[in-house]
Every structure is written in C-alpha cells, then in structure tokens.
Amino acid sequence: MIAYIIFRIFVLLFSVLPFSVIYCIADFISWLLYRVIRYRRKVVETQLKTSFPNLSDREIQDITKKSYVNLGDIIVESIKGFSMSEDVYKKRYRFLNAESANQHTANGQGVILAASHYNNWEWGAISIPLWFSYPALGFYKPLSNTYLEAYAKKSRGRFNFILVPIGQTSEYIEKFKDKAPTLIFVSDQSTWSKHAHWVNFLGQETACPHGIEKYSKMLLIPVYYLHFERVRRGYYEIRLELLTDGKEHLAEGEITKRFMHTLEKDLQAKPENWLWSHKRWKRTRKPEEKLL
C-alpha cells in the first residue's frame, strides 16, 4: 500500500511538471543508476561485450552510459504517461504507417504487432487504440503489487486498450478471434517456456517466446514488426514492417527468427536504446532443443 501511495504522488507531481523539468529528473536518475547505485552495471556491460565482441572497452562504456540515459528517459516518460492526454500522445508518439495493419482489420482479418523493449515501448501500451482498430489486445505479466497492478491496468487501458495477463492469452484470443483483433506482443524477453524457439541472436543461442508464431499460424493473420525511433527527446516515430502475411507456409520458428533478426538490425544501429539491464541469456539450450 505504501509503494502504491508513493507512486500515485509521483504521478500527480509529474502531471503538473513540464517536460523540460522531468528530463532534468531523468538526467539525475540516469546518473544515479549509472554512477552511484550502479544498477545492474555488470549485467549491462557483460551482455554488451558478449553481443558486440569487436567493440573496444571504450565503445562498450559509451554505449553503457547512453543506455542508462535511455533508461532514465523511459522511467520519467512512463510516469508522465499516466496523465498525458490523447492529443499529447498523438503528438509525441506517432505511428507512421498504421494503415498497413488497419487495412487487414478493416477486411475482417486480425493482425499481430510484434514489439520489443526498445526506446519507449511503454507509451505504446496506452496509445495503440489511438492509431489501430478496435479491439486491441496487449499481453503482459501482471505486477505483484495488487494496488499498482489495478491502477496501471486501468490507466493504460483508458483509451480502450484491453490488457490481458499472459496466463489468459489463449482464452482472450479465442474470445476475440472473430472480431478482427489487433494483437500486441512484446516478444524480445527471455523465456523459460518449454515451447521456446531457439535463435542465433547477436551471436548467442537465445530462447525466444513463441506467441507471435503460434497465433499467426493459428489464426492465419499477418505479423508486423514495430520499429521504434526516438526522433528527439520525448518524440517517437514507429514504423511497421511486415514479417509475414499469414498466408505463407513457413517452417516452425521462421516468424520468430525473422522478428529477432529484424530486432538485431535495430540493435546494431543503435544498441544503447535497448533495455540491457534485463538478463537476456539466462537459459542455455539443451541438446534436444533445436537451434533455428
């Protein structure tokens, strides 16, 4: 309850602060996490060195520092996002070619949007219904704090975004499958699922979620990758790239592989914008698990 009260106070405070001030707070947070607390510094540096073995130590440190700037921005923008209006979202978080996906739903066919923890993915959880056809469903892992969970779910769904706990994914997809839904999956997290698809990602064997693959083939619907670009601080443009039209006869794991390899290109261009503080390679592949 105390954590919930403190969080609500911050949301109220951020609701009246201009962006110029919250980015001063972001700079302080990134400095605090990077220099003082050293929040997961070893995790970040180790994963960057393993993923980009050809970079010098100086280059790795530069990316590490920038990744904490990115993290600081995401933290303050996420809090600010709880009080932002529809007009502010549309101004600051623009989908450049949403019509690519909406043409499918307009024709009675569902569509999958595959996202990653790159740049500000959090604003997408609220703004998706402002750009894409209803019903729009997003699948997520609920917070352990019940008060925070209830508030976050209500706030993120205030523009009619339907947030679904991952344990109820199949149930909700069955419920909405005949309503041409827009389905959003954040698909770059590590997974312990026995159905994981193993992909060579950034030179490492990586266990990947199988959701976009499973439901694209089950419903015969297209999958679009979401490219998140920070145009300047506090302003983002999102471009959709078609990974499959849902009609191709693809080998098992091919859609997952396309997603991860497309993400890899984004990381090779600007690695500092990914959430490197999360442990991405906690699992090692067993001999019976196939590498795609």
C-alpha positions as CSV (number, residue, x, y, z in Angstrom):
1,M,0.0,0.0,0.0
2,I,2.9,2.4,0.8
3,A,4.5,1.8,-2.5
4,Y,1.2,2.5,-4.2
5,I,0.7,5.8,-2.4
6,I,4.2,6.9,-3.2
7,F,3.7,6.0,-6.8
8,R,0.5,8.0,-7.0
9,I,2.2,11.0,-5.5
10,F,4.8,10.9,-8.3
11,V,2.1,10.5,-10.9
12,L,0.4,13.6,-9.5
13,L,3.6,15.5,-9.4
14,F,4.6,14.6,-12.9
15,S,1.2,15.5,-14.2
16,V,1.9,19.2,-13.5
17,L,5.6,19.3,-14.3
18,P,6.6,20.4,-17.9
19,F,8.7,18.0,-19.9
20,S,11.8,20.3,-19.6
21,V,11.7,19.6,-15.8
22,I,11.1,15.9,-16.0
23,Y,14.1,15.5,-18.3
24,C,16.2,17.1,-15.7
25,I,14.9,14.5,-13.3
26,A,15.7,11.8,-16.0
27,D,19.3,13.0,-16.2
28,F,19.6,12.8,-12.4
29,I,18.1,9.3,-12.4
30,S,20.4,8.0,-15.1
31,W,23.4,9.5,-13.3
32,L,22.3,7.9,-10.0
33,L,21.7,4.5,-11.6
34,Y,24.9,4.5,-13.6
35,R,27.4,6.2,-11.2
36,V,26.1,5.8,-7.7
37,I,23.8,2.7,-7.4
38,R,25.5,1.1,-10.4
39,Y,22.2,-0.6,-11.1
40,R,23.0,-3.9,-12.9
41,R,26.1,-2.3,-14.4
42,K,27.8,-5.7,-14.6
43,V,24.8,-7.2,-16.3
44,V,24.7,-4.4,-18.9
45,E,28.5,-4.4,-19.6
46,T,28.7,-8.2,-19.8
47,Q,25.8,-8.5,-22.2
48,L,27.2,-5.7,-24.4
49,K,30.7,-7.2,-24.5
50,T,29.3,-10.6,-25.5
51,S,26.9,-9.2,-28.1
52,F,29.5,-6.9,-29.7
53,P,32.9,-8.6,-29.2
54,N,34.5,-6.4,-31.9
55,L,33.9,-3.2,-29.9
56,S,36.6,-1.7,-27.7
57,D,36.2,-1.2,-24.0
58,R,35.8,2.5,-24.5
59,E,33.0,1.9,-27.0
60,I,31.3,-0.5,-24.7
61,Q,31.4,2.1,-21.9
62,D,30.0,4.7,-24.1
63,I,27.0,2.5,-25.1
64,T,26.6,1.5,-21.4
65,K,26.4,5.2,-20.3
66,K,23.9,6.0,-23.1
67,S,21.8,3.0,-22.2
68,Y,21.3,4.5,-18.7
69,V,20.2,7.8,-20.3
70,N,17.7,5.8,-22.3
71,L,16.5,4.1,-19.1
72,G,16.2,7.4,-17.2
73,D,14.0,8.8,-20.0
74,I,11.8,5.7,-20.1
75,I,11.3,5.9,-16.3
76,V,10.1,9.5,-16.3
77,E,8.2,9.2,-19.5
78,S,6.3,6.2,-18.2
79,I,5.3,8.1,-15.1
80,K,4.3,11.2,-17.1
81,G,2.4,9.0,-19.5
82,F,-0.2,8.1,-16.8
83,S,-1.6,11.7,-17.0
84,M,-1.0,12.6,-20.7
85,S,-3.9,13.4,-22.8
86,E,-4.9,11.8,-26.1
87,D,-3.7,14.9,-28.1
88,V,-0.3,14.8,-26.4
89,Y,0.1,11.1,-27.1
90,K,-0.7,11.6,-30.8
91,K,1.8,14.5,-31.0
92,R,4.7,12.7,-29.3
93,Y,4.1,9.0,-30.3
94,R,3.3,8.7,-34.0
95,F,2.7,5.6,-36.0
96,L,3.8,6.4,-39.5
97,N,2.0,3.7,-41.4
98,A,-0.7,2.3,-39.1
99,E,-2.9,1.9,-42.1
100,S,-0.8,-1.1,-43.2
101,A,-2.2,-3.0,-40.3
102,N,-5.6,-1.4,-40.2
103,Q,-6.3,-2.5,-43.8
104,H,-6.3,-6.1,-42.6
105,T,-8.7,-5.5,-39.7
106,A,-10.9,-3.4,-42.0
107,N,-11.2,-6.5,-44.2
108,G,-12.2,-8.7,-41.2
109,Q,-8.7,-10.1,-40.6
110,G,-6.8,-9.8,-37.3
111,V,-3.2,-8.7,-37.2
112,I,-0.3,-9.1,-34.8
113,L,2.1,-6.2,-33.8
114,A,5.4,-7.5,-32.5
115,A,7.2,-5.1,-30.2
116,S,10.4,-5.1,-28.2
117,H,11.9,-3.3,-25.2
118,Y,13.5,-0.7,-27.5
119,N,13.2,3.1,-26.9
120,N,9.9,3.9,-25.2
121,W,7.7,0.9,-25.6
122,E,5.6,1.9,-22.6
123,W,3.8,4.7,-24.3
124,G,2.6,2.2,-26.9
125,A,0.6,0.4,-24.2
126,I,-1.6,3.4,-23.9
127,S,-1.5,4.9,-27.4
128,I,-2.2,1.8,-29.5
129,P,-6.0,2.3,-29.6
130,L,-5.5,5.9,-30.9
131,W,-3.9,4.5,-34.1
132,F,-5.2,1.0,-34.6
133,S,-8.6,-0.7,-35.0
134,Y,-10.7,-1.9,-32.0
135,P,-10.5,-4.4,-30.4
136,A,-6.8,-4.0,-29.5
137,L,-5.3,-6.5,-27.0
138,G,-2.0,-6.4,-25.3
139,F,-0.5,-9.3,-23.3
140,Y,1.6,-8.6,-20.2
141,K,2.9,-10.0,-17.0
142,P,0.9,-8.6,-14.1
143,L,2.6,-6.6,-11.3
144,S,3.0,-8.4,-7.9
145,N,1.6,-5.3,-6.1
146,T,-2.2,-5.6,-6.4
147,Y,-2.8,-1.9,-5.9
148,L,-0.2,-0.8,-8.5
149,E,-1.5,-3.6,-10.9
150,A,-5.1,-2.4,-10.7
151,Y,-4.1,1.3,-11.2
152,A,-1.7,0.6,-14.0
153,K,-4.2,-1.6,-15.9
154,K,-6.9,1.0,-15.6
155,S,-4.7,3.9,-16.7
156,R,-3.1,2.0,-19.6
157,G,-6.5,0.9,-20.8
158,R,-8.2,4.3,-20.6
159,F,-8.3,4.7,-24.4
160,N,-10.0,1.2,-24.7
161,F,-6.8,-0.8,-24.8
162,I,-7.6,-4.3,-23.5
163,L,-4.7,-5.6,-21.3
164,V,-4.6,-9.3,-20.8
165,P,-2.4,-11.2,-18.3
166,I,-0.2,-13.7,-20.2
167,G,-1.9,-16.6,-18.4
168,Q,-5.2,-15.7,-20.1
169,T,-3.7,-15.2,-23.6
170,S,-5.4,-18.2,-25.3
171,E,-8.7,-17.5,-23.5
172,Y,-8.9,-14.0,-24.8
173,I,-7.7,-14.8,-28.3
174,E,-10.4,-17.4,-28.6
175,K,-12.9,-14.8,-27.4
176,F,-11.9,-12.1,-29.9
177,K,-10.7,-14.2,-32.8
178,D,-13.8,-13.5,-35.0
179,K,-13.7,-9.7,-34.3
180,A,-10.5,-8.9,-36.4
181,P,-8.4,-8.0,-33.3
182,T,-5.2,-6.1,-33.2
183,L,-2.9,-8.3,-31.0
184,I,0.2,-6.7,-29.4
185,F,3.1,-8.9,-28.1
186,V,6.3,-7.7,-26.6
187,S,8.4,-10.6,-27.9
188,D,12.1,-10.0,-27.1
189,Q,12.0,-11.0,-23.4
190,S,13.8,-14.2,-22.2
191,T,11.5,-17.2,-21.6
192,W,11.6,-20.4,-19.7
193,S,8.8,-21.9,-21.7
194,K,9.4,-25.5,-22.9
195,H,7.9,-24.2,-26.2
196,A,10.7,-21.6,-26.7
197,H,12.1,-21.1,-30.1
198,W,15.9,-21.0,-30.1
199,V,17.5,-18.4,-32.4
200,N,21.1,-17.3,-33.0
201,F,20.7,-13.7,-31.9
202,L,23.7,-11.3,-31.6
203,G,25.9,-14.3,-31.9
204,Q,24.3,-16.2,-29.0
205,E,21.8,-19.0,-28.7
206,T,18.7,-17.3,-27.4
207,A,15.4,-18.7,-26.1
208,C,12.5,-16.7,-27.6
209,P,8.8,-16.5,-26.8
210,H,6.7,-18.4,-29.3
211,G,3.5,-16.3,-29.1
212,I,3.6,-14.4,-32.4
213,E,4.5,-17.6,-34.2
214,K,1.7,-19.7,-32.5
215,Y,-1.1,-17.2,-33.0
216,S,-0.2,-16.1,-36.5
217,K,-0.3,-19.6,-37.7
218,M,-3.4,-20.5,-35.7
219,L,-5.4,-17.5,-37.0
220,L,-3.7,-17.2,-40.3
221,I,-3.0,-13.5,-39.7
222,P,-0.1,-11.2,-40.6
223,V,2.7,-10.1,-38.3
224,Y,4.2,-6.7,-38.3
225,Y,7.5,-5.7,-36.6
226,L,7.4,-2.3,-34.8
227,H,10.5,-0.1,-35.4
228,F,10.7,2.4,-32.5
229,E,12.7,5.5,-33.3
230,R,13.4,8.4,-31.0
231,V,13.3,11.4,-33.3
232,R,14.3,13.7,-30.4
233,R,13.8,13.6,-26.7
234,G,10.2,12.9,-25.9
235,Y,9.2,12.4,-29.5
236,Y,8.9,9.0,-31.2
237,E,8.0,7.6,-34.6
238,I,7.0,4.0,-35.1
239,R,7.2,2.3,-38.4
240,L,5.6,-1.1,-39.2
241,E,7.5,-3.7,-41.2
242,L,5.7,-6.8,-42.5
243,L,7.3,-10.1,-41.3
244,T,4.7,-12.4,-42.8
245,D,1.3,-12.0,-44.4
246,G,-0.1,-15.0,-42.6
247,K,-0.6,-17.0,-45.7
248,E,3.0,-18.3,-46.2
249,H,3.8,-21.9,-45.5
250,L,6.7,-21.3,-43.1
251,A,8.9,-23.7,-41.2
252,E,8.4,-23.9,-37.5
253,G,10.2,-20.9,-35.8
254,E,10.7,-18.9,-39.0
255,I,8.5,-16.0,-37.9
256,T,10.3,-15.8,-34.6
257,K,13.6,-15.9,-36.4
258,R,12.5,-13.0,-38.7
259,F,11.4,-11.0,-35.7
260,M,14.7,-11.5,-33.8
261,H,16.9,-10.8,-36.8
262,T,15.0,-7.6,-37.6
263,L,15.4,-6.5,-33.9
264,E,19.1,-7.4,-34.3
265,K,19.5,-4.9,-37.1
266,D,18.0,-2.1,-34.9
267,L,20.4,-3.0,-32.1
268,Q,23.4,-3.0,-34.4
269,A,22.4,0.5,-35.5
270,K,21.7,2.0,-32.0
271,P,22.3,-0.6,-29.3
272,E,22.0,2.0,-26.5
273,N,18.2,2.2,-26.9
274,W,17.5,-1.4,-25.8
275,L,16.8,-2.4,-22.2
276,W,20.2,-4.1,-21.5
277,S,19.6,-4.2,-17.7
278,H,17.3,-7.2,-18.2
279,K,19.1,-10.6,-18.3
280,R,18.5,-11.8,-21.8
281,W,20.5,-15.0,-21.8
282,K,19.6,-16.8,-18.5
283,R,18.9,-20.1,-20.3
284,T,21.3,-22.5,-22.0
285,R,20.0,-24.7,-24.8
286,K,19.5,-28.4,-24.0
287,P,20.7,-30.9,-26.7
288,E,17.1,-31.8,-27.5
289,E,16.1,-28.2,-28.2
290,K,16.6,-27.3,-31.8
291,L,18.5,-24.1,-32.8
292,L,16.7,-22.5,-35.8
